Amino acid sequence: MNRLEGKVALITGGSSGMGRATVEKFITEGARVVIADIQEEKGAAFADELGAAAHFVATDVCNETDVRAAIKAATGQFGHLDCLFNNAGFGGVSGDIADTDMGEPYQRTVDAMLKGVLMGMKHAAPVMTAQGSGVIISTASVAGICGGYGPHVYSAIKSAVINLTRSVSQELGPYNIRVNAICPGGIATPIFAGQLAVGSNEDYAAAVRPALEMMQPIPRSGEPQDIANAACFLASDEASFITGHALVVDGGLTAGSWTHPDVASGSLDALAELIGVDKFDDIDAVYHER
């Protein structure tokens, strides 16, 4: 308890999935949190539930004006900014490479998950440099490390987020600013909601967990709380000598070749079959719900 006492964090995509779990974890550990999300009604209601330790700012991470305003909201509401968690994202444009839609779906995918991360770093850096301290965390993915764990464009973006993390950590390290990424594996979040045609968080979680349990050596589904715990560690002083790192939280999914005895393949196609869809060619899910 109180590992983040006195710290102020800004979490994008903070009203659902991994972002929501991280908001709750940070507040439990003593932080005050700005929830930045495109889902205005949901985000505002969540902040109201949490009380004085939380503040909601309607934010589209594709829009630099919104990102800049969210950073200012953190310093304006709570006086400083100790941690930025660039978490907002979604599945994005998908399908076979020859069929990739290079129009609005592609642009929205890149804007939300790469440009949004870059702009978050851009506007947090001056604040943290002036303070002489800070932590920037970005959500990447196992899809950014290995092929076959996500759509092509999504996978490319997550690789870029990992190397952007390394690059920016080199620049900001001398100012005592740590920059790291988290690479989730199979986490039961709304990113699968589009395939499952289910309404509530409980519905999608119940539907996807049995399949996710079979993906990796640790025999359970990853949970949003697993990512929240990793983010809390990276944001805390316990991780004060860790920067430029991509922390994999995947139950052993990428540790080596492994298949569940009851599954012929550990690929996403096998997972897709288990949850009753043809293939992972429409992971647009709920925008910014990760």
Sequence and secondary structure as in RCSB ss.txt:
>XXXX:A:sequence
MNRLEGKVALITGGSSGMGRATVEKFITEGARVVIADIQEEKGAAFADELGAAAHFVATDVCNETDVRAAIKAAT
GQFGHLDCLFNNAGFGGVSGDIADTDMGEPYQRTVDAMLKGVLMGMKHAAPVMTAQGSGVIISTASVAGICGGYG
PHVYSAIKSAVINLTRSVSQELGPYNIRVNAICPGGIATPIFAGQLAVGSNEDYAAAVRPALEMMQPIPRSGEPQ
DIANAACFLASDEASFITGHALVVDGGLTAGSWTHPDVASGSLDALAELIGVDKFDDIDAVYHER
>XXXX:A:secstr
  TTTT EEEEETTTSHHHHHHHHHHHHTT EEEEEES HHHHHHHHHHHGGGEEEEE  TT HHHHHHHHHHHH
HHHS   EEEE      S S GGG   SHHHHHHHIIIIIHHHHHHHHHHHHHHHHT EEEEEE  GGGTSTTSS
 HHHHHHHHHHHHHHHHHHHHHGGGTEEEEEEEE SB SGGGHHHHT  SHHHHHHHHHHHHTTSSSS S B HH
HHHHHHHHHHSGGGTT  S EEEESTTTTSS    TT S  SHHHHHHHTT S S  TT STT  
